[in-house]
Amino acid sequence: MTPPPYGQQPYGQPAPAANDKTTLWGVLGIVFALCCTPLGIVFAILSLLEAKKAGKQPTLAYVAFGLVAVGIVLNIIGFASGWYDFSASTAP
């Protein structure tokens, strides 16, 4: 039996699973940037480092960093302008 041409899988064998940590960390960075800023920063950094190691574009890392920055700026504006009211307490 002759081997398959270069770059093709032999018949009957599944292709190996892709191990794309760059996308995983990037998506997690975006999700956590919306709800938990410190985790968003951590996952964005992991995505950036993995992209540089794998030679890929770090687009998702940049999106996560952008969302984290927008969230931080909005929180600063919110605290400075009084959007958050800490004087109202539900405790008796």
C-alpha positions in Angstrom: 0.0 0.0 0.0 1.4 3.4 -1.0 1.4 6.2 1.6 -1.0 9.1 1.1 0.2 12.2 -0.6 2.0 14.8 1.6 -0.4 16.7 3.9 -3.3 14.2 3.6 -4.5 11.8 6.3 -4.5 8.1 5.5 -7.9 6.6 4.7 -9.9 5.6 7.8 -7.9 7.7 10.3 -9.4 10.9 11.8 -7.5 14.1 11.6 -5.8 15.1 14.8 -7.7 17.5 17.0 -6.6 21.1 16.7 -5.0 22.6 19.8 -5.8 26.3 19.4 -5.1 27.9 22.8 -4.9 31.3 21.3 -8.6 31.3 20.3 -9.6 29.7 23.6 -7.7 32.3 25.8 -9.0 35.2 23.5 -12.6 34.2 23.8 -12.3 33.7 27.5 -10.6 37.1 27.8 -13.5 38.7 25.9 -16.2 36.9 28.0 -14.5 37.8 31.3 -13.7 41.3 30.2 -17.5 41.9 30.3 -18.1 40.4 33.8 -14.9 40.1 35.7 -12.2 42.5 34.7 -9.2 40.9 36.4 -9.8 37.5 34.8 -10.3 39.3 31.4 -6.9 40.8 31.7 -5.3 37.5 32.7 -6.9 35.6 29.7 -6.1 38.4 27.3 -2.4 38.3 28.4 -2.4 34.5 28.0 -3.9 34.9 24.5 -1.3 37.4 23.5 1.6 35.3 24.7 0.2 32.2 23.0 -0.4 34.0 19.8 3.2 35.3 19.8 4.5 31.8 20.5 2.4 30.2 17.8 3.0 33.0 15.3 -0.7 33.9 15.0 -2.5 37.2 14.9 -3.4 38.3 18.5 -6.7 39.9 17.4 -8.9 38.4 20.1 -6.4 39.5 22.8 -6.5 43.0 21.5 -10.4 42.9 21.6 -10.3 41.7 25.2 -7.8 44.4 26.2 -10.1 47.0 24.5 -13.2 45.8 26.3 -11.3 45.8 29.6 -10.2 49.4 29.0 -13.7 50.5 28.1 -15.1 48.9 31.2 -12.5 50.5 33.5 -13.1 53.9 31.9 -16.9 53.5 32.3 -16.5 52.5 35.9 -14.3 55.5 36.7 -16.8 57.8 35.1 -19.6 56.1 36.9 -18.0 56.4 40.3 -17.0 60.0 39.7 -20.4 61.1 38.5 -22.4 59.3 41.2 -24.0 56.5 39.1 -23.4 54.2 42.0 -25.3 55.0 45.1 -23.8 53.4 48.2 -25.9 55.4 50.7 -29.0 53.4 50.1 -28.8 50.4 52.4 -31.3 47.5 52.7 -30.0 46.5 56.1 -32.2 47.7 59.0 
